[in-house]
Amino acid sequence: MRFVNRCALRAALAIGGLSLVMAAPGVRADTWPSKPIKYVVPFSPGGVSDATARIVAEGLSQRLGQPVVIDNKPGVSGILGTQFVSRAEPDGYTIMGGTITTHAVNPFFYKKLGYDPVKDFVAVNLVGTVSNVLVVSNESQYQSVDQIVAALKAKPGALTFGTAGPGSSQQLSGQLFQSITGTRLQQISYKGGAAAMTDLIGGQIDMVFETVAAAKPMLDGKRVRAIGVTSAHPLPSLPGVRPLAEQGLKGFEMQSWQGIFAPAGTPKPIVDRLATEIAAVVATPAVQQRLRALGVEPEGKPAAAFAAFQRAEVAKWGKIIQAAGVVPE
């Protein structure tokens, strides 16, 4: 009996030791991080997501004592880069910059995403939010929300709005506008917001819900005119421009966002450490100034609060998009 027990004990110790060896690489929170961290941006260099990631990565590298390296993986509304991260090892060495597009609305526009924006990720930190502003050409006859709504009531679909494609903040803003006002706009899709603004100024389209940062140079140059902002409250960067919610569109609030996610299964101590360090970076006055220059309002919302926020965004926009009759491609 004693021999059998000793054999069983040795076998158990061997299996346990093997399990420890197998579990050790890259997942021990007490030794993390011991090598560079990859920060995937699922969009091209030069945009708001890329610029935000580089600002955060710089501060995060200093706080963690390891390089945080940006890896741009653009393609198909952020799907390609997001798929990559969903399949990455959940060891804390791969994170990504996610947005309202990649982690809230893409499922309602694409049938085969290759990832679940909630189940396949851990929400780490909400870095900041991005508001849009409804603009028309400076030569436009429309001076107010009431005039636009009246024109659409008189002739549904008579006015056009430009977007950067499915799932973009411009499109979501337009969908929300139609939902709240009970009107119908004609959407004109472009490869990017800049092309839509060019056509707006040229008189080819009637309006654009553009990001504040992108629209501000045109507003300052008197090439376009602001009708209202999509945030629930006035923005310091656009003094005198009232929220659409205060102009008869009760409940209107559309803000894109920049957040950081890790693959599902990433150990909680690592997620908590990441969330804490990112919040500290975002709270830095110099970082806040740089983010606001991009049109990003700093948040630094921690993991649990960000996860709840993400789920609410999925539910909110899912209803609006489905009610609009959008069929996933």
Secondary structure as the mmCIF struct_conf table of DSSP 4:
data_model
#
loop_
_struct_conf.conf_type_id
_struct_conf.id
_struct_conf.beg_label_comp_id
_struct_conf.beg_label_asym_id
_struct_conf.beg_label_seq_id
_struct_conf.end_label_comp_id
_struct_conf.end_label_asym_id
_struct_conf.end_label_seq_id
HELX_RH_AL_P HELX_RH_AL_P1 ARG A 2 ALA A 23
TURN_TY1_P TURN_TY1_P1 PRO A 25 VAL A 27
TURN_TY1_P TURN_TY1_P2 ALA A 29 THR A 31
BEND BEND1 SER A 34 LYS A 35
STRN STRN1 ILE A 37 VAL A 41
BEND BEND2 PRO A 42 PHE A 43
TURN_TY1_P TURN_TY1_P3 PRO A 45 GLY A 46
BEND BEND3 GLY A 47 GLY A 47
HELX_RH_AL_P HELX_RH_AL_P2 VAL A 48 LEU A 64
TURN_TY1_P TURN_TY1_P4 GLY A 65 GLY A 65
BEND BEND4 GLN A 66 GLN A 66
STRN STRN2 VAL A 68 ASN A 72
TURN_TY1_P TURN_TY1_P5 VAL A 76 GLY A 78
HELX_RH_AL_P HELX_RH_AL_P3 ILE A 79 SER A 86
TURN_TY1_P TURN_TY1_P6 ARG A 87 ARG A 87
BEND BEND5 ALA A 88 ALA A 88
BEND BEND6 PRO A 90 TYR A 93
STRN STRN3 THR A 94 THR A 99
HELX_RH_AL_P HELX_RH_AL_P4 ILE A 100 ILE A 100
HELX_RH_PI_P HELX_RH_PI_P1 THR A 101 VAL A 105
HELX_RH_3T_P HELX_RH_3T_P1 ASN A 106 PHE A 108
TURN_TY1_P TURN_TY1_P7 PHE A 109 PHE A 109
BEND BEND7 LYS A 111 LYS A 111
BEND BEND8 GLY A 114 TYR A 115
TURN_TY1_P TURN_TY1_P8 PRO A 117 ASP A 120
STRN STRN4 PHE A 121 SER A 137
TURN_TY1_P TURN_TY1_P9 ASN A 138 GLU A 139
BEND BEND9 GLN A 141 GLN A 141
BEND BEND10 SER A 144 SER A 144
HELX_RH_AL_P HELX_RH_AL_P5 VAL A 145 ALA A 154
BEND BEND11 LYS A 155 LYS A 155
TURN_TY1_P TURN_TY1_P10 PRO A 156 GLY A 157
BEND BEND12 LEU A 159 LEU A 159
STRN STRN5 THR A 160 THR A 163
BEND BEND13 ALA A 164 GLY A 165
TURN_TY1_P TURN_TY1_P11 PRO A 166 GLY A 167
HELX_RH_AL_P HELX_RH_AL_P6 SER A 169 THR A 181
TURN_TY1_P TURN_TY1_P12 GLY A 182 GLY A 182
STRN STRN6 GLN A 186 SER A 189
BEND BEND14 LYS A 191 GLY A 192
HELX_RH_AL_P HELX_RH_AL_P7 GLY A 193 GLY A 202
TURN_TY1_P TURN_TY1_P13 GLY A 203 GLY A 203
BEND BEND15 GLN A 204 ASP A 206
STRN STRN7 MET A 207 THR A 211
HELX_RH_AL_P HELX_RH_AL_P8 VAL A 212 ASP A 220
TURN_TY1_P TURN_TY1_P14 GLY A 221 LYS A 222
BEND BEND16 ARG A 223 ARG A 223
STRN STRN8 VAL A 224 VAL A 229
BEND BEND17 THR A 230 HIS A 233
TURN_TY1_P TURN_TY1_P15 PRO A 236 SER A 237
BEND BEND18 LEU A 238 LEU A 238
TURN_TY1_P TURN_TY1_P16 PRO A 239 GLY A 240
HELX_LH_PP_P HELX_LH_PP_P1 VAL A 241 ARG A 242
STRN STRN9 PRO A 243 PRO A 243
HELX_RH_3T_P HELX_RH_3T_P2 LEU A 244 GLU A 246
TURN_TY1_P TURN_TY1_P17 GLN A 247 GLY A 248
TURN_TY1_P TURN_TY1_P18 LYS A 250 GLY A 251
STRN STRN10 GLN A 255 PRO A 263
TURN_TY1_P TURN_TY1_P19 ALA A 264 GLY A 265
HELX_RH_AL_P HELX_RH_AL_P9 LYS A 268 VAL A 282
TURN_TY1_P TURN_TY1_P20 ALA A 283 ALA A 283
BEND BEND19 THR A 284 THR A 284
HELX_RH_AL_P HELX_RH_AL_P10 PRO A 285 ALA A 293
TURN_TY1_P TURN_TY1_P21 LEU A 294 GLY A 295
STRN STRN11 VAL A 296 LYS A 301
HELX_RH_AL_P HELX_RH_AL_P11 ALA A 303 ALA A 323
TURN_TY1_P TURN_TY1_P22 ALA A 324 GLY A 325
HELX_LH_PP_P HELX_LH_PP_P2 VAL A 326 PRO A 328
#
